[in-house]
Structure formats: C-alpha cells, structure tokens
Amino acid sequence: MSDDQEDGAENSGVDVEDLIRQVELAGDEEGLEQPPADVPDPLYAKYQTILKRMEGLSELPMRASLVERVMDEFDVHQGVWCIDQIIRAALWGRLGAMEAMMATVWWLIEMRRNDEYELIKSYYEQAHDADRTAVVDMFREVPPHQALAAGQELPEVRLPQDRDVTLGERRTLAAGPERRLLERLLMDPDPLVIRKLLDNPQIRLEDIQVVATRRPSTPEILQEVIFHPRWFARFEAREAVVRNPYADTGLVLKLLPTLGIKSLRRIALAGDLHEVVQESASRLVELREERTAPWRV
C-alpha cells in the first residue's frame, strides 16, 4: 500500500482492517446472488463484497486500498478472475462496479509506479493462460502511438517577465492565484510544473483538458493528469488522455474500462490512435454487447 493510500484511509475515519474483516465474512451475508457452480463461494463472496463496500468509501485511495487488500487474499488465478468480473460488471453499469473498476485501475497504476515487475508479469501470464483478454490488455506495455522526434523538445512557455524564468520559479508561479500566468503555464514543457498546476485549487476542468489534449505532448506530462486523484476521478480528463496519441499506451489500456460504451465505440473507430488501443476498445464493446451477467462468464 502506498503512503498516500494509507494516509487517505487513516484520515477518513474508516477502519480498512474492519472492512477487510467484513469482506472475509461476506459469505454469510444475506441477499448476495448465488455464484455459478464452478466458482468457489468464498471467491464469489469477496468479489461481490468489493462492489458492495465501494459505496461506503468516498475517496479513491481508500477504495484502492480495499481492492489491494482483498487482492492480497487471492492467488493470481483468483485475482485475474476477479479483475475480469469487475471489468464486465463496470461495462454493464452494475451498482458499485465502476467505482470498483476505478479503484482497481488506480491499484494497477500504483503497482506499475512502484515497479512491481514480477507481480505484473505473473498477472499478465495468468490472464494470458486463462484467455481473459480484457485483463491481458490492462497489463500490456506498448510505446506511445506518436512521439517527439529524436532531439525534439516542447517549446518553452512564454511568460511576461523580461528574462528567463527558472524551473523553480515556474513551479512557484504554478501554485499561485494569477489566472493569466496559470493559463500560460498550462503549456509548460516540464511535468513538475504541470504537477504543481494540478494541485492548484484555481485550476478548472477546462484547464486540465488543455493539458490532456495538447499535441504534440509527452507521456510524462499526460500521465501527471492521471496520477492526480482529483483529475483521475473526472471522466473528461481520462477520456482526453486516452484520445491523445502521445499518451503512454500501457496507461491508456488501463484506462479504457473506466470509460463509457459510447466513448469506447468512438475509440474503436478512431483513426489516429494506436492499433492496440482500438483493438482493446473493440473487445470491451463486444463484452458489453454479449449481454451476459458478469459472474456467469
């Protein structure tokens, strides 16, 4: 669990340990739908409870902590099954499923940021062996569809000062209240400046969309939008990053199941995105159109 996740859980007043105990006892709850014959009751109960507990957790890091702790109770085979069911339930709009999907993606992003390569590899291999292609896509690493040419850099931002402004000064300005400066800094080429902007309460969704739709751009700038819990939670921000061909394709593949079916259909037909992204979006559309209850697949 990351430091941010632990802080979020502690500051929330919610006892995550107690939630995990409730997950472990979930098989005794009344009202849960019965699992199919080939799915063990405890595994099915934990999957159901992930969805149910999402409603009681308001913050993304807290939800991701719950997913992480429950996944730790699974072996990799069970974890892959559970991720697959969450994807399918989210596509169908089941109560709590999109929240669980968002939390699962955040957990996967944190796993990647922490360089947990062996764990990522084990999930990928198990998903591949089990032919769960929607899960395989979430663990794939593919270069961006477009990138700056070798030696090319994004242009420096123009500020009203009559001298060169250092990176430290730009970061300070990015944390300030002046809209005219903030609007210019949205085009800054340094991810550290963008990170400061994202923390600024003066920044609006429209500003984030400027950053996320900018072309050309870099994966490092675009991932700052997704790594920020406030903006990750916004559908418009996630979709804008997904639709940007300069984004990290591996990150985009993780984000796809958090989008709506209309967006997925548009992405599947887009002509300016990575072929792998379009294929993955098509597979998710097909899953949505199977019209099969998620736990029966």
C-alpha positions as MATLAB code, in Angstrom:
seq = 'MSDDQEDGAENSGVDVEDLIRQVELAGDEEGLEQPPADVPDPLYAKYQTILKRMEGLSELPMRASLVERVMDEFDVHQGVWCIDQIIRAALWGRLGAMEAMMATVWWLIEMRRNDEYELIKSYYEQAHDADRTAVVDMFREVPPHQALAAGQELPEVRLPQDRDVTLGERRTLAAGPERRLLERLLMDPDPLVIRKLLDNPQIRLEDIQVVATRRPSTPEILQEVIFHPRWFARFEAREAVVRNPYADTGLVLKLLPTLGIKSLRRIALAGDLHEVVQESASRLVELREERTAPWRV';
ca = [
       0.000    0.000    0.000;
       1.344    3.440   -0.890;
       1.808    6.226    1.653;
      -0.992    8.221    0.015;
      -3.362    5.289    0.326;
      -2.530    4.769    3.991;
      -2.972    8.469    4.731;
      -6.308    8.505    2.908;
      -7.599    5.568    4.909;
      -6.387    6.907    8.250;
      -7.742   10.405    7.687;
     -11.116    9.151    6.557;
     -12.140    7.691    9.887;
     -12.858    4.387    8.119;
     -11.186    1.293    9.520;
      -9.877   -0.507    6.437;
      -8.921   -3.516    8.570;
     -12.537   -3.752    9.676;
     -13.662   -3.570    6.050;
     -11.353   -6.453    5.190;
     -12.793   -8.486    8.047;
     -16.238   -7.768    6.618;
     -15.007   -8.975    3.230;
     -13.791  -12.214    4.788;
     -17.190  -12.753    6.407;
     -19.118  -11.770    3.287;
     -20.157  -15.299    2.503;
     -22.550  -15.174    5.455;
     -24.361  -12.030    4.274;
     -27.919  -12.313    3.106;
     -29.036  -11.042   -0.277;
     -25.936  -11.918   -2.298;
     -26.661  -13.579   -5.618;
     -25.649  -17.217   -5.791;
     -22.420  -17.987   -7.684;
     -22.239  -20.401  -10.581;
     -21.236  -23.956   -9.771;
     -17.646  -23.561  -10.989;
     -16.859  -20.510   -8.822;
     -15.990  -21.193   -5.152;
     -18.347  -19.488   -2.701;
     -15.619  -17.549   -0.788;
     -14.114  -16.158   -4.013;
     -17.506  -15.114   -5.341;
     -18.439  -13.568   -1.997;
     -15.279  -11.456   -1.917;
     -15.905  -10.252   -5.465;
     -19.469   -9.279   -4.525;
     -18.271   -7.526   -1.420;
     -15.730   -5.405   -3.293;
     -18.682   -3.962   -5.207;
     -20.829   -3.524   -2.106;
     -18.126   -1.829    0.015;
     -17.344    0.774   -2.622;
     -20.466    2.694   -1.627;
     -19.142    3.194    1.899;
     -15.764    4.615    0.808;
     -15.738    8.128   -0.593;
     -12.069    8.588   -1.513;
     -10.283    6.878   -4.394;
      -7.140    5.951   -2.387;
      -9.350    4.314    0.249;
     -11.175    2.301   -2.407;
      -7.879    1.274   -3.991;
      -6.611    0.198   -0.569;
      -9.602   -2.076   -0.192;
      -9.035   -3.610   -3.640;
      -5.350   -4.117   -2.886;
      -6.004   -5.787    0.434;
      -8.662   -8.091   -0.980;
      -6.438   -8.997   -3.943;
      -3.692   -9.874   -1.489;
      -6.054  -12.532   -0.138;
      -6.303  -14.107   -3.601;
      -3.786  -16.118   -5.546;
      -3.013  -14.713   -9.004;
      -5.513  -17.007  -10.740;
      -8.314  -15.774   -8.467;
      -7.167  -12.176   -8.842;
      -7.344  -12.363  -12.619;
     -10.846  -13.845  -12.392;
     -11.938  -11.035  -10.076;
     -10.490   -8.259  -12.278;
     -12.249   -9.787  -15.280;
     -15.580   -9.788  -13.445;
     -15.129   -6.179  -12.334;
     -14.452   -5.153  -15.960;
     -17.599   -6.880  -17.162;
     -19.738   -5.525  -14.330;
     -18.455   -1.982  -14.998;
     -19.329   -2.284  -18.675;
     -22.871   -3.199  -17.660;
     -23.179   -0.401  -15.117;
     -23.771   -2.632  -12.138;
     -24.055   -0.765   -8.825;
     -20.607   -0.166   -7.357;
     -18.846   -1.706  -10.362;
     -17.458    1.458  -11.946;
     -16.193    2.610   -8.553;
     -14.526   -0.785   -8.165;
     -13.111   -0.507  -11.695;
     -11.651    2.916  -10.963;
     -10.134    1.634   -7.712;
      -8.699   -1.413   -9.474;
      -7.100    0.760  -12.162;
      -5.621    3.043   -9.500;
      -4.186   -0.038   -7.747;
      -2.675   -1.229  -11.051;
      -1.201    2.202  -11.734;
       0.375    2.247   -8.276;
       1.742   -1.256   -8.856;
       3.358   -0.016  -12.051;
       4.713    3.160  -10.463;
       6.269    1.042   -7.709;
       7.991   -1.170  -10.310;
       6.417   -4.380   -9.037;
       7.549   -6.121  -12.195;
       7.325   -9.722  -11.003;
       3.755   -9.273   -9.771;
       2.742   -7.536  -13.012;
       4.342  -10.341  -15.016;
       2.528  -13.016  -13.022;
      -0.860  -11.352  -13.578;
      -0.170  -10.907  -17.283;
       0.882  -14.526  -17.751;
      -2.075  -15.882  -15.790;
      -4.532  -13.701  -17.713;
      -2.973  -14.848  -20.982;
      -3.123  -18.516  -19.986;
      -6.760  -18.108  -18.904;
      -7.595  -16.333  -22.191;
      -9.010  -13.341  -20.341;
      -8.056  -10.806  -22.986;
      -9.617   -7.797  -21.261;
      -7.306   -8.403  -18.303;
      -4.308   -9.114  -20.542;
      -4.752   -5.671  -22.122;
      -4.572   -3.977  -18.736;
      -1.097   -5.419  -18.137;
       0.354   -4.782  -21.601;
       3.169   -2.267  -22.094;
       3.243   -0.635  -25.511;
       5.087    2.524  -26.662;
       3.050    5.659  -27.467;
       1.477    5.812  -30.912;
       3.205    9.136  -31.584;
       6.276   10.717  -30.007;
       8.511   13.722  -30.433;
      11.318   13.195  -32.923;
      14.754   12.381  -31.558;
      16.243   15.556  -30.143;
      12.965   17.468  -30.393;
      11.610   19.215  -27.308;
       8.391   21.008  -26.493;
       8.732   24.796  -26.766;
       9.395   26.829  -23.655;
       6.402   28.656  -22.253;
       6.258   32.417  -22.757;
       5.828   34.443  -19.577;
       5.592   38.244  -19.200;
       8.923   38.518  -17.359;
      11.742   40.186  -19.308;
      14.175   37.370  -18.508;
      14.460   33.620  -18.466;
      12.351   32.106  -15.696;
      13.844   29.129  -13.888;
      12.050   25.852  -13.328;
      11.785   26.620   -9.618;
      10.184   29.991  -10.339;
       7.727   28.450  -12.778;
       6.719   25.873  -10.174;
       6.141   28.662   -7.671;
       4.018   30.580  -10.180;
       2.059   27.387  -10.921;
       1.000   27.265   -7.280;
      -0.129   30.906   -7.308;
      -3.503   32.611   -7.873;
      -2.897   34.617  -11.068;
      -5.083   33.216  -13.845;
      -3.162   34.876  -16.677;
       0.023   33.126  -15.566;
      -1.695   29.822  -14.883;
      -3.193   29.790  -18.370;
       0.241   30.236  -19.904;
       1.804   27.599  -17.663;
      -0.683   25.018  -18.922;
       1.660   24.801  -21.927;
       4.823   24.371  -19.841;
       7.026   21.530  -21.127;
       8.101   20.319  -17.681;
       5.974   17.696  -15.855;
       6.985   19.156  -12.483;
       5.292   22.444  -13.366;
       2.194   20.602  -14.576;
       2.113   18.661  -11.308;
       2.053   21.930   -9.363;
      -0.738   23.243  -11.568;
      -2.849   20.154  -10.957;
      -2.649   20.771   -7.209;
      -3.729   24.396   -7.583;
      -7.357   24.958   -6.475;
      -7.634   27.682   -9.123;
      -7.324   25.097  -11.885;
     -10.562   24.065  -13.600;
     -11.573   21.064  -15.662;
     -11.270   23.157  -18.822;
      -7.626   23.793  -17.908;
      -6.988   20.099  -17.449;
      -8.448   19.424  -20.862;
      -5.943   21.888  -22.358;
      -3.110   19.833  -20.859;
      -4.653   16.470  -21.761;
      -5.481   17.316  -25.384;
      -2.239   19.118  -26.198;
      -0.461   17.833  -29.307;
       2.394   17.305  -29.506;
       2.952   16.318  -25.907;
       4.906   13.773  -23.878;
       3.832   10.697  -21.910;
       5.327   12.248  -18.791;
       3.088   15.324  -18.990;
      -0.056   13.354  -19.780;
       0.479   10.834  -17.014;
       0.572   13.659  -14.463;
      -3.136   14.193  -15.155;
      -3.888   10.530  -14.468;
      -1.623   10.292  -11.424;
      -3.601   13.046   -9.689;
      -6.577   11.575   -7.750;
      -8.757   14.649   -8.254;
      -8.408   14.627  -12.025;
      -8.251   10.870  -12.447;
     -11.768   10.875  -10.997;
     -13.014   13.069  -13.844;
     -14.273   11.147  -16.867;
     -13.475   14.045  -19.207;
      -9.828   14.075  -18.132;
      -9.419   10.307  -18.521;
     -11.072   10.306  -21.942;
      -8.914   13.200  -23.146;
      -5.717   11.365  -22.183;
      -6.944    8.152  -23.811;
      -7.701   10.057  -27.033;
      -4.227   11.628  -27.132;
      -1.850    9.569  -29.341;
       1.141   10.927  -27.413;
      -0.009    9.222  -24.200;
       1.660    6.145  -22.738;
      -0.209    3.296  -24.449;
       0.154    0.972  -21.458;
      -1.523    3.574  -19.267;
      -4.253    4.158  -21.850;
      -5.075    0.438  -21.938;
      -5.651    0.506  -18.184;
      -7.981    3.479  -18.502;
     -10.216    2.068  -21.235;
     -12.547    0.054  -18.934;
     -13.262    3.233  -16.937;
     -14.908    4.882  -19.966;
     -18.492    4.625  -21.147;
     -19.672    2.457  -24.003;
     -20.199    5.446  -26.339;
     -16.603    6.547  -25.813;
     -15.331    3.013  -26.359;
     -17.190    2.781  -29.655;
     -15.656    6.076  -30.826;
     -12.173    4.959  -29.773;
     -12.578    1.617  -31.532;
     -13.202    3.502  -34.785;
     -10.633    6.275  -34.277;
      -8.023    6.571  -36.965;
      -5.363    8.443  -35.013;
      -4.833    6.090  -32.037;
      -2.604    3.081  -31.511;
      -3.920   -0.054  -33.183;
      -3.680   -1.902  -29.855;
      -5.893    0.717  -28.174;
      -8.531    0.455  -30.897;
      -8.499   -3.348  -30.722;
      -8.834   -3.308  -26.933;
     -11.737   -0.857  -27.124;
     -13.416   -3.146  -29.674;
     -13.057   -6.121  -27.345;
     -14.643   -4.177  -24.496;
     -17.536   -3.194  -26.768;
     -18.005   -6.864  -27.656;
     -18.054   -7.792  -23.972;
     -20.693   -5.139  -23.377;
     -22.787   -6.468  -26.221;
     -22.619  -10.088  -25.092;
     -25.447   -9.257  -22.700;
     -24.171  -11.806  -20.225;
     -24.315  -11.336  -16.445;
     -20.682  -10.782  -15.400;
     -20.433  -13.582  -12.836;
     -21.597  -16.179  -15.376;
     -18.780  -15.532  -17.831;
];
